[in-house]
Amino acid sequence: MDLFHVLLNIHEFANEQSIYVEQPWTLESTVMLCTNNTEIKLNVNNIIFEYFLEVVTVKALLTDLGIHHLCIRDCCQQIIEYALYES
């Protein structure tokens, strides 16, 4: 599953889940969702996933970005930038 799919379907995931993404973070990056995991990095099948954001945070960001009338790809790109520079 890629990051774009997760962001488009974020309402399907539990607020308690954390999103881990393979570097570099792009919309096509592979994603893993975990619950109650405090690790910063996960190594699965020799792929290193780094902590991205909590599902609840992404939901809030998408709500906030929706008021700016951005297209969905731009919203998703803004979330990547938030994760890179703000969290």
N, C-alpha and C positions, 0 to 999 in steps of 0.2 A: 504494500500500500504506500502511495507517495503522499507528500505533504499537502499538495493541492487537494487531493481526495479527502484527506482528514479535515482540512480547513473548510471545504465545501459542505461536509457532512458533520460538522462539529456537534450539532444538536443530538446526534446518535450516541455520543460518548458521555460517560459519567463525569460529573464535575470533579470527582476525587482523583481522576486519572491525570498522569503526567505524560507529556509528549517528549519523546526522545527522537532525535533526527540525525541521520548520517551526514557528516560534513562532506563537502560544503553545503550549507543550507540554501537550497533552491526549491522551487515548487515541485521539482521532479525527484527530490531526495527521498530515500526510503525512511519510513517512520515505524516506531514501535511505541505502543502505549502501555503504561504500567500503572498499577495502583499501589499507593503507599510505598514508593521506592525512593530512598534518599540518596542513591548513588548519583554522582554527577555524570559518570560515563558508564555505559553498559557495553560489554563485548559479547556479541552473539554471532556465532559462525564466522569469526574473524572480521566482523564488521563492527566498528566502534560507533555507538550511538551516543550523542551528547544531549544533556538536558536542554530542552527548548523552552517550553512553557507549560503551565497547568491548563487543562481544558477550560476551567472556569474563567481563567484570564483571557483566553482566546475568545470565548463567548462574549465577554464584556468589551473587548477591543472591537470585535465585529459589530456590535451594537453601536459603539461610539463612531466607528468609521462609516456606518450606514447613513448617518446624518450628513455626511460630506458628499454623498451621491457619487462615490467612486465605483468603477466597475469591479466585479468580484476579483479579477486577477490583480488589480491595483490594491484592493483591500488586503489580499493575501500577501502581496509583496510588502505592504506596510507592516504587517504582523511580523514578517521575517526581520525587517529593519528594527522593529521594536525589540524583538528577542536579541538581536545582535548588540544593540546600543543602549537599551534602557533597562534591561533586566539584570 
